[in-house]
Amino acid sequence: MIRVLLVDDQPLVRAGLRVLMADTPDLEVAGEAGTGTEAVALARDLRPDVVVMDVRMPGMDGIEATRLVTAGPDAPRVLVLTTFDDDEYVYGALRSGASGFLVKDMALDDILAAIRVVASGDALIAPGVTRRLIEEFAARPEPALRPARGLDGVTEREREVLTLVGRGLSNGEIAERLHISTATAKAHVARLFTKLDARDRVQLVIFAYETGLVP
């Protein structure tokens, strides 16, 4: 059972997701919050597996809440809710520890699939809208961002793989592009996790942008 904390300042959005999950045997709503402050407190008390986090909320926004929720040991995974067309907070959410994104008008089945993907320990960097989000906002670093780390110890092939991860390609797509097996592509990504001390694929994407591998 995947326990989910729903965070949105619009009760109707939370109600819709709650009803959707009620008919899904492997998902359970652990709690609901209408503000970032409530989300941080409930994440600590309820210890959900996944937090579905709205970006725009009164008081503490979803970016700061994501940073606090993901800071502790055994932290839940966070999926950020965005409207894409007018949200300019996505890069900040990535830097704060979010593992992916949900767009509020996406298909309900896709929302459920996204929660499962993130709960399994992967990051939601899917083709389509999530790739558009990353490409649009990862190129807009804020002045306060820490300096990018170097690529010492990363091989030339691993740089190629990191570049393609940064462009949103899956392991299968990377394998096809580099004429290697999917297992080999997966092994390169795993080594990048270790060498760059990256928690998940989202952090590799950020790293690729920060180091200039993806223009």
C-alpha positions in Angstrom: 0.0 0.0 0.0 1.4 3.4 -1.0 0.4 6.1 1.5 -0.1 9.5 0.0 -0.4 13.0 1.6 -2.4 15.4 -0.6 -1.3 19.0 -0.3 -3.4 21.7 -2.1 -5.1 24.9 -1.0 -8.1 24.0 -3.2 -10.4 21.5 -1.4 -11.9 20.5 -4.7 -8.6 19.3 -6.0 -7.9 17.3 -2.9 -11.4 15.9 -3.0 -11.0 14.8 -6.6 -7.7 13.0 -5.9 -9.1 11.4 -2.7 -12.1 10.0 -4.6 -9.8 8.8 -7.4 -7.5 6.9 -4.9 -10.5 5.4 -3.0 -11.1 3.1 -6.0 -7.4 2.1 -6.2 -6.4 -0.8 -4.0 -2.7 0.0 -3.9 -3.1 3.7 -2.9 -4.3 5.2 0.3 -4.8 8.8 1.3 -2.8 9.2 4.6 -3.8 12.8 5.1 -4.6 16.2 3.6 -3.1 19.7 4.0 -4.2 23.0 2.7 -0.9 24.9 3.3 2.8 24.3 3.2 3.1 24.6 6.9 0.5 21.9 7.5 2.2 19.7 4.9 5.5 19.8 6.7 3.8 19.0 10.0 1.7 16.1 8.6 4.6 14.7 6.6 6.6 14.4 9.9 3.7 13.0 11.9 2.1 10.6 9.3 5.3 9.6 7.4 3.6 9.0 4.0 5.4 7.4 1.1 4.6 10.2 -1.3 3.5 13.8 -0.9 1.5 15.3 -3.8 2.5 19.0 -3.4 0.8 22.1 -4.9 3.2 24.9 -5.7 1.1 28.0 -5.1 -0.3 28.2 -1.6 -0.8 31.0 0.9 2.0 31.4 3.4 4.7 28.8 2.9 4.7 27.8 -0.8 5.2 24.3 -2.1 8.9 24.9 -2.9 9.8 25.7 0.7 7.6 22.9 2.0 9.3 20.4 -0.4 12.7 21.5 0.9 11.6 20.9 4.5 9.7 17.7 3.8 12.7 16.1 1.9 15.4 17.2 4.3 15.1 14.5 7.0 16.1 10.9 7.0 13.7 8.4 5.3 12.0 11.4 3.8 8.9 10.9 1.6 9.1 11.4 -2.1 7.5 14.6 -3.4 5.5 15.1 -6.6 4.9 18.7 -7.4 1.6 20.0 -8.8 2.0 22.7 -11.4 -0.1 24.4 -14.1 3.0 24.8 -16.3 1.6 27.7 -18.3 2.0 30.2 -15.4 4.2 28.5 -12.8 7.8 29.7 -12.8 8.8 27.8 -9.7 9.6 24.4 -11.2 13.4 24.7 -11.2 13.2 25.8 -7.5 11.1 22.7 -6.8 13.6 20.5 -8.4 16.4 22.0 -6.4 14.3 21.6 -3.3 14.2 17.8 -3.7 11.1 17.1 -5.7 11.1 13.8 -7.6 8.8 14.9 -10.4 5.8 16.7 -11.5 2.0 16.3 -12.0 0.2 18.8 -14.2 -3.3 19.5 -12.9 -5.0 18.8 -16.2 -3.3 15.5 -16.9 -5.3 12.3 -17.2 -6.3 10.7 -13.9 -4.6 7.4 -14.8 -1.4 9.2 -15.5 -1.6 10.8 -12.0 -1.9 7.4 -10.4 1.0 6.1 -12.5 3.2 9.0 -11.5 2.6 8.4 -7.8 3.5 4.7 -8.3 6.7 5.6 -10.2 7.9 8.0 -7.6 7.0 5.7 -4.7 9.1 3.0 -6.3 12.1 5.2 -5.9 12.4 6.4 -9.4 12.0 10.0 -10.7 9.3 11.2 -13.0 11.2 12.5 -16.0 8.8 11.4 -18.7 8.6 12.4 -22.3 6.1 15.2 -23.0 5.1 17.7 -20.5 7.7 16.9 -17.8 10.5 17.2 -20.3 9.0 20.6 -21.4 9.0 21.7 -17.8 12.6 20.8 -17.3 13.8 22.4 -20.5 11.9 25.5 -19.8 12.9 26.1 -16.2 16.2 24.3 -15.5 17.9 27.0 -17.7 16.8 29.7 -15.3 19.0 29.3 -12.2 18.5 31.8 -9.4 21.4 34.0 -8.2 21.5 32.2 -4.8 22.1 28.8 -6.2 25.3 27.1 -5.1 28.2 26.7 -7.6 28.0 23.7 -9.8 30.2 20.7 -8.8 32.8 19.4 -11.3 32.8 16.3 -13.4 36.1 14.9 -12.1 36.1 11.1 -12.3 33.3 11.0 -14.9 34.3 9.2 -18.1 33.6 10.6 -21.6 30.9 7.9 -22.1 29.3 8.8 -18.8 29.3 12.5 -19.8 27.4 11.5 -23.0 24.9 9.5 -20.9 24.5 12.4 -18.4 23.8 14.8 -21.3 21.1 12.6 -22.6 19.6 12.1 -19.1 19.6 15.9 -18.9 17.6 16.1 -22.1 14.9 13.8 -20.6 15.7 10.6 -22.4 14.9 7.2 -20.8 17.5 4.4 -20.5 16.0 2.7 -23.6 16.3 6.0 -25.6 19.8 6.5 -24.4 20.8 3.0 -25.5 19.3 3.5 -28.9 21.1 6.9 -29.3 24.5 5.6 -28.2 24.1 2.1 -29.9 24.5 0.3 -26.6 22.3 -2.1 -24.7 19.6 -0.9 -22.3 21.4 -2.8 -19.5 24.6 -0.9 -20.3 22.8 2.4 -20.3 21.3 1.6 -17.0 24.7 0.7 -15.6 26.1 4.0 -16.7 23.3 5.9 -15.0 23.8 3.9 -11.8 27.5 4.8 -11.8 26.6 8.5 -12.3 24.3 8.2 -9.2 27.3 7.1 -7.2 30.0 9.4 -8.7 27.8 12.5 -8.5 26.1 11.6 -5.2 22.8 12.0 -6.9 19.6 10.7 -5.2 17.6 10.2 -8.3 17.3 11.0 -12.0 16.0 14.5 -11.3 19.2 15.4 -9.6 21.2 14.1 -12.6 19.1 16.4 -14.8 19.9 19.4 -12.6 23.6 18.5 -12.7 23.6 18.2 -16.5 22.2 21.8 -16.7 24.5 23.2 -14.0 27.6 21.9 -15.6 26.7 23.1 -19.1 26.3 19.7 -20.7 22.8 20.7 -21.7 22.7 24.2 -23.1 
